[in-house]
Amino acid sequence: MNKKEKLHEAKKIITTGFITALSLLIALTWKDVIAEYINELSALSPIRGAFVSAIIVTIIGVIGILIITSFFKQE
């Protein structure tokens, strides 16, 4: 691996790190909003708060992962 390839690989790793950090920041920001909304919805349900929240967030996360992996699928 020559110097140019190493630099390109380092830029990819740094970019991925920044994108991951910003994604985590966004997720943490929305976490409270989503939890509050789900608590309002789950007040009508016999199953309460955290369980309903975990199910909904899991479903949204899996759908997001499927969309992202299909978008970036390597051939």
C-alpha positions as a Markdown table, in Angstrom:
| # | Residue | x | y | z |
|---|---|---|---|---|
| 1 | Met | 0.0 | 0.0 | 0.0 |
| 2 | Asn | 1.6 | 3.3 | -1.1 |
| 3 | Lys | 1.4 | 6.6 | 0.7 |
| 4 | Lys | -1.5 | 7.9 | -1.4 |
| 5 | Glu | -3.6 | 4.8 | -0.7 |
| 6 | Lys | -2.9 | 5.1 | 3.0 |
| 7 | Leu | -3.9 | 8.8 | 3.0 |
| 8 | His | -7.1 | 7.9 | 1.2 |
| 9 | Glu | -7.9 | 5.1 | 3.6 |
| 10 | Ala | -7.2 | 7.5 | 6.6 |
| 11 | Lys | -9.6 | 10.1 | 5.1 |
| 12 | Lys | -12.3 | 7.4 | 4.8 |
| 13 | Ile | -11.8 | 6.3 | 8.4 |
| 14 | Ile | -11.9 | 9.9 | 9.7 |
| 15 | Thr | -15.0 | 10.7 | 7.6 |
| 16 | Thr | -16.7 | 7.6 | 8.9 |
| 17 | Gly | -15.8 | 8.5 | 12.5 |
| 18 | Phe | -17.3 | 12.0 | 12.1 |
| 19 | Ile | -20.5 | 10.7 | 10.5 |
| 20 | Thr | -20.9 | 8.2 | 13.3 |
| 21 | Ala | -20.4 | 10.8 | 16.0 |
| 22 | Leu | -22.9 | 13.2 | 14.4 |
| 23 | Ser | -25.4 | 10.3 | 13.9 |
| 24 | Leu | -25.1 | 9.5 | 17.6 |
| 25 | Leu | -25.6 | 13.1 | 18.5 |
| 26 | Ile | -28.8 | 13.2 | 16.4 |
| 27 | Ala | -30.0 | 10.0 | 17.9 |
| 28 | Leu | -29.5 | 11.2 | 21.4 |
| 29 | Thr | -31.3 | 14.4 | 20.7 |
| 30 | Trp | -34.3 | 12.7 | 19.2 |
| 31 | Lys | -34.4 | 10.0 | 22.0 |
| 32 | Asp | -36.2 | 12.1 | 24.5 |
| 33 | Val | -38.7 | 13.4 | 22.0 |
| 34 | Ile | -39.5 | 9.9 | 20.8 |
| 35 | Ala | -39.7 | 8.5 | 24.3 |
| 36 | Glu | -42.1 | 11.3 | 25.4 |
| 37 | Tyr | -44.3 | 10.7 | 22.4 |
| 38 | Ile | -44.4 | 6.9 | 22.9 |
| 39 | Asn | -45.2 | 7.4 | 26.6 |
| 40 | Glu | -48.2 | 9.5 | 25.6 |
| 41 | Leu | -49.3 | 6.8 | 23.2 |
| 42 | Ser | -48.6 | 3.9 | 25.6 |
| 43 | Ala | -50.7 | 5.5 | 28.3 |
| 44 | Leu | -53.7 | 4.1 | 26.5 |
| 45 | Ser | -52.1 | 0.7 | 26.3 |
| 46 | Pro | -51.8 | -2.0 | 29.0 |
| 47 | Ile | -48.1 | -2.4 | 28.1 |
| 48 | Arg | -46.3 | 0.7 | 29.3 |
| 49 | Gly | -43.5 | 3.0 | 28.3 |
| 50 | Ala | -40.0 | 1.4 | 28.0 |
| 51 | Phe | -41.2 | -1.8 | 26.4 |
| 52 | Val | -43.3 | -0.1 | 23.7 |
| 53 | Ser | -40.5 | 2.4 | 23.1 |
| 54 | Ala | -38.0 | -0.4 | 22.7 |
| 55 | Ile | -40.2 | -2.2 | 20.2 |
| 56 | Ile | -40.8 | 0.9 | 18.1 |
| 57 | Val | -37.2 | 2.0 | 18.1 |
| 58 | Thr | -36.1 | -1.5 | 17.2 |
| 59 | Ile | -38.5 | -1.6 | 14.2 |
| 60 | Ile | -37.4 | 1.8 | 13.0 |
| 61 | Gly | -33.7 | 0.9 | 13.5 |
| 62 | Val | -34.1 | -2.4 | 11.5 |
| 63 | Ile | -35.9 | -0.6 | 8.7 |
| 64 | Gly | -33.1 | 2.1 | 8.6 |
| 65 | Ile | -30.4 | -0.6 | 8.5 |
| 66 | Leu | -32.1 | -2.4 | 5.7 |
| 67 | Ile | -32.5 | 0.8 | 3.7 |
| 68 | Ile | -28.9 | 1.9 | 4.3 |
| 69 | Thr | -27.4 | -1.5 | 3.5 |
| 70 | Ser | -29.4 | -1.8 | 0.3 |
| 71 | Phe | -28.3 | 1.7 | -0.7 |
| 72 | Phe | -24.6 | 1.0 | -0.2 |
| 73 | Lys | -24.7 | -2.6 | -1.4 |
| 74 | Gln | -21.4 | -3.5 | -3.2 |
| 75 | Glu | -21.7 | -5.6 | -6.3 |
